[in-house]
């Protein structure tokens, strides 16, 4: 049975012989009612407080659950980010390794090409030196074997120009004493042989011409064999003839 403070105050007892004092009973009931009312009010307050705490606990529980879910989601996202970062880093490293290998291979190939080019250049240099040395030795040999005092191209041209009018005048001059020469040959007897000096001079001239021709042919063959054009003074060699120092033009133009 639920008892309230008001029920305690309104409670009435039956009278009987040798009963309690009415005033004391009423006073006690008033005290009990006051105390009960205080406890009742305190109980209500405690219940309200418990309800508030329960609501707070429920809110905290919801917050905790949300935080736990958030933490779990964050952990999953962190794990996923780590896995993706690891995969991406592996891909980047693999790509970098492939590019580095390609660069190393290209650099090695370029080094090989440069080395081959250097070897080829060295071979070309050695070949050029050998051919140039052979060409110089050939020219020096030709210069050493060439006779001294060979006339230049201008000297034969001048002598030829002088011989042409002499050849034109020769028939007219020889026609006059033709009869005298005939009579002289008949009177003088058989003709004599040519002198040894004239034959030797003719042999020397033919031999010098042959040496000059052989020298020019050898120099041309040496130039064709070497594949290079030897730098020379234009005034030193003209049409295969060596020009002496006395008649040489002081030109410094070179032909390469």
Buried (B, 14 or more C-beta within 10 A) or exposed (E): EEEEBEEBBEEEEEEEEEEEEEEEBBEEBEEBBEEBBEEBEEEEEEEEEEEEEEEEEEEEEEEEEEEEEEEEEEEEEEEEEEEEEEEEEEEEEEEEEEEEEEEEEEEEEEEEEEEEEEEEEEEEEEEEEEBEEEBEEBBEBBEEEBEEEBBBEEBEEEEEEEEEEEEEEEEEEEEEEEEEEEEEEEEEEEEEEEEEEEEEEEEEEEEBEEBBEEBBEBBEEBBEEBEBEBEEBEBBBBEEBBBEEEEBBEEEEEEE
